[in-house]
């Protein structure tokens, strides 16, 4: 390829993808690669000069049943991007996470025979469920960038081109991470005990899981009234939503709950809250990996639409839902899924982690896994992408 400015299409669907996308854009620049970036991105990517044609929130739909309601809108977005890139093609399309949308978009681009190379950054969980998807990935994706070494090994079994690029957070977050410093950064009293409550960053998750974490916190509060609860809000809309839910609780309990809103474009409030907490109770998802790399004791939970859950249960091929347990290959943290996700069970698991010995055992396992993710021979994502382009 001649040395002209590359045109790179990127699509992300949530905050963690926005963080990865922004880092990737910076990496291209740091390596002296002239490139223009466009597609769907969030505030962090836009701060790096990314041109976003649709708001990132448009793709933030979770669950099988929930997606059906937004299908028309999602198809319109996909078709809009295909149309744009048919007329003014990008050199390469990089789908970051959001696999249901991005894999379909890659397939559409291939069907149009546009000569656009396709990369999926963050492997969909094909090793966990709906393993048949690997055949579709083989046809529509030129390269999968994997965050974990076991993913690359899975793809190699199916002759799918894959590179293990490591998880950026593993090298970004320090192995030595004192709790007292994190508390001071948030202006919290280091002598007090803090419990982080993270029902998720999407509107639907907060609606479904907000009452669960608040009910569990109220049970804990009745036994330990001195504990302070921290709830991060990714934006003003989530803050209003959480505060609305808090209106249903007694004033003395509410006084012990702090809702901390995100400031700036880097969406770090969730991480700061987890880092400053003695115990973290969080919705299952990528945040469990973050809590693990921060070395904080945690319990995870999740509740889906019941129909989504039944379908998912039939398709899941692994015994665990959370990344720390999947990476460890054993149960390191408690998982409260669906009917197990009750306020009482969550409160019991949180109280269990108040036992110093139990918490310390979990923390040591987190540190061991952190070291394992750092030890892998990871490739540079930009170099892996440029290889696909023969740049």
N, C-alpha and C positions, 0 to 999 in steps of 0.2 A: 504493500500500500504506500502511495506517495506521501511525503511528509506534509500533509495539510491538516487543518484543524479537524479533529474527529468530532462526529456528532453522536452523542450517546443518549439513548432513551432509558429512563429509569422509572419504575413504578413502585411506590411503597404504600402500605395501607394503615400503618400505625406508628406510634412514637419510636419503638425500638428500631423499626425499619428506617425511619427518618434519621436516627442517630447513625446507623450503619451507612446510609446513603451520603450523609454529610462528610463522614470520615473518608469514604471512598472518593468523593469529589476532591477533598483536600489531598489525598494520596496521589491522584493523577497530577495535580498541580505541583506537588512536592517533587515528583519524578520528572518534571519538565515536559509533561504531555499537554499539548494545546488541545483543549476540548470544549465543546458546548454541551450542556446537559438540559434535557427537557422531559416532560411526561407528567407524572403525579408525585408531588413531594410535600413535605411538611415545612414548618418554619425554620428548622435547622438547615435543611437543604437550600431553601430559598435565600437564607442569609449567606450562602456560599455562591449565589448567583444562578441558582437553578430556576428554570422557567416551568411553573406548574400550571397545567391547563384545567385541572379540576381540583377541588379541595380533597385533601387526603382522607378526611372523615367519610367520604362517599364509599370507601371500601371497608370501613370498620364494622362489618357485620359478622357476627359469630353464630355458628350452629346451622344445621341443615334446614330446619323449618323456618328459622328467622331469615335466611338468605332468600328463600322462595318469594317472600313478600317484596324483596327489593330487586328481584331478578331483572325486571324490565329496565330499571335504572342502570344496573350493572352492565347489561348488554349494550345499552346506549353509549356508555362510557368506553367500553371495549371497542365498539364499532367506530366511535369518534377517533380513537387513537390509531386504529388500523387505517382509517381514511386519511388522516393527517400524514402518517408515515408512508402511505402508498404514494402520496403526491410529493412529499419532501422526506425521503427516507433517512433514517438514522443509520449509522454503520453497525451499531450493535444495540440490542435491547437487553437490559439487565432488570429482571424482576427480583425485587428484594422482599423475601418472605411472601405474605398474601398469596399462597400457592394456588388456591382455587381460581383466583382471578388471573394471576400472572401466567400460569401454565396454559390457560385457555387463550390468553392474548398471544403467547408465543406460538401456539398451534395455528391461530388465525394468520399470523405473520408468515409462517412457513407455507400455509396453503396458498397464500397470495404470491408465493415464489418471488419475494422481494429482495432476496440475497441479504437479508438482515440476519446477522449472527445473533444467537439467543443464549443468554446466561441466566441461570436461576441461582441467586445468592441467598443462602439459607435453604437447606434441603427441606422439602415437605416431609412430614413424618411417615414416609412410605415404609420404613423399617418397622413401624409400630402398627399401622392400620392401612387398609386398602392397598396392599402391596402390589396389586395388579397395575397401579398407576405407573410403575417403573417403566412399563413398555411404552406408554404414551410419552413419558419424559425422554426416553431414548430417541423417539421420532422427532420431538419438537424442541429439544434443548441441546445446544452444542457443548455446554459445560455446566456442571453443577459445582458451586462453591460451597463446601461443607464446613460447618463449624466444629464438628466432632470427628475424631478419627474413626469411630465405628461406622459412621455414615459412608465414608469413602470406601471402606472395605465392602459394604453392602452393594454399592453401585458397581464396583469392579466385578462382582459376581455376575452382573447382568451386562457387562461390557458397555457401561455408560461412562462417558468421559467425566471425571470428577477430580477436584483438587481439594485437599484439606487445608484450609486457610487459617484455622484456629478461630477461637472466639475472641473478638477484639477486647471484650471486657476482661478476659483472663490476664492479659498483659497490662491492661489499663488500671485495674484495681490492685492495690498493693497487698503483699502477703502479710505484712505487719499493719494492722488496722485497729488502733486503740479506740474503744467505745467512748471513753471520756472526751477525747478530742472531737469526735463526731457530735456528741451532745453539745459541746461548747459552740461548734459551728452553727448550730440551729438556735443558740441562745437558750438552751434548756438547762435546768438545774442538774448537774452531774450526780448529785446525791440521790435524786429521785429515780424510781423505776419507770420505764416507758415501754408501752406496748404499741407496736405499729399495726394498724388495721388497713388492709388494702383489698377492697372489694373488686378492684379492676379499674381500668381507665375509660371504658366505653359506657355510654349512657345506659344501655340495656343491662350491663353487668352491675352497675351501681344500683339500678332499680331492683334487680333480682337478689343481689348479695349484700347490699348496704344494710338492710334490716337484720340479716343473719349476723354480721360482725358487730353491729350495735347491741343486739340482744345478748350476744356472748359477752361483750364488754360489760354490759350492765350486771350480768351474773358475777363476773370477776370483781366488779366495783363493790358489790354488796359484801364480799369477803375481804377485799383489800382496797378500802376507800382512798388510800393515799396514792395509788397508781395513776399515772397520767396516760391517756390514750391519744395517739397521733394518727390523723387521717389525712393523707395527701390528696390534693385536688389538682388534676392535670391542667384545668383551666377554670375560668369564671363559671361556665355552665355547670361543671361537675360540682363546684363549691356550692352553688345555689341549690343543686339537687340534694347534696349531703345535708346541708343546713335545713332543708325542707323536711328531710327524714328525721332529723334530730328534734324537731318540734314535738314529736310523739313521746319524748322521754322526759323524766322529771328533771327539774332545774339543777338539783345538787349533782346528779350524774353528768349532765351536760357541761357543768363547770369543769369536769375532769377530762373533757374531750376537746382536743385542739385540732381544728381543720386548717391545714397549711396549704395555701395556694401557690401554684407554680409562678415564678417570676422570670422574665427574660424568655429567650427562645430555646434554651437547651433542655427543657423538660426534665430537670433533674430532681424535682421535689420528692418523687417516690423513692429514689435511691437515697437521698439525704435523710428521709424519715426512717427508712429501714436501717440505715447505718447508725442512726442515733438511738435505736431502740434495743432494749434488752431481749425482747422476743418479738418475732414478726408473724402475724397471721395474715396469709395472703391467698388470693385467688390463683388457682393453678394456671401457669403460663410462663412466658419468658422471665417474668420477675422472680420466679423461684430460683433460676440460675443466678440472677443478680444477688439475691439474698445469700445464696451459697458462697458466691465469690466475695461477699462482704463478711463472711464467716459469722452470720447471726443465727441463733437458734430459731427454727420456724416450724409452722404447721401450715399445710395447704388444704384448700377446699374448693369445690366447684359444684354448681348446679346448672343443668341445661334444661331446655324445654324437654318434657318427658319423652316426646316422640324422637327428638334428636338423640337423646340418651339411649333409647332402646336400639336405634339404628347403629349408633356408634359402638355400643357394647358388642353387637354382632360382628363388627368389623375390626375391633382392636385385637392385635396379635401379641401384645406384651403385657406383663403383669402389673406394670406401674404407669401412672399418668404424669408424674412430675419429673423434670429433668435431673434433679439430684439423685433420685432413686434409679432412673434409667442409666445414668452415667456410672453409678456405683454398682448397678446390677443386683441391688438388694434394697430392703426398706431402711432408709436412713432417716427420712422424715415422715410424719403421719400424713395420710391423704384421706380427707373426708369428702367422698364423692356422692352426689345425688341424695339418696335417703339418709346417708350417714352425715350429711352436712346439716346438722342441727346446732342450734345455739348452745345447748347443753354439752354436746360432744366437743364442740369447738372450745368452750370454756374449760372443759376437763383437760384437753390437750395443751392449752395455754398454761394451765396451772401445773401440769406435769413438767413443763419446761422451766418452771420457777425453781425446780430442784436443780441446784448448782451442778451436781454430778451428771444428771441427765443432759443438761444443756451443754456442759463441757465435752461430753462424749460426742455429741452431734457436731460441735464446733471443730473438733479434731478431725472428724471425717470430712467436713467441708474443706479444711486446709489441705488435707491429703488429695482431694479431688481437684482442687485449684492447682496444686503442683503438677498433677497428672496432665491437666489441660495445657500447662505451660511447657511440659516436656516434649510434646509431640513435634515431629518435624513438619512445621507448617510452611506453606508457600505464601508468597506475597500475592494478594488478590489482583492487584493491578497487572503484575507480570503474567499471571494466569489468564487474565482477560485479553491482554495484548497478544498472547500466543495464539488465541482463537482467531484474532484478526490478522495474524502474520504481520504484525505492525513492526 
